């Protein structure tokens, strides 16, 4: 999995590409937790290029949400495709996240 990170208006956008499964999820988890530990205030996870997410990916999303809440940071999801949206809806996790259609919308909301 490739993970791109960029800073936009004091918001860190993390954009993984490919599958989030047992083999690839440790890298994503480590990257996101490192951002929180460094004090990154707001993080947008751009899921537009994620074509599959296993239960390990859901665990990461919940863990990062909790860690951000503890550190008074914001965490949002953007660009989720139908597969990921259906997965979050079926599991009942969708309401636990701030979700935006695009990264631009997420960054604008967090930067305001």
Buried (B, 14 or more C-beta within 10 A) or exposed (E): BEBEBEEBEEBBBBBBBEBBBEEBBEBBBEEBBEBBEEEBBBBBBBBBBBEEBBEBBBEBBBBBBEBBEEEEBBBBBBBBBEEBBEBBEEEEBBEEBBBBEEBBBBBBBBEE
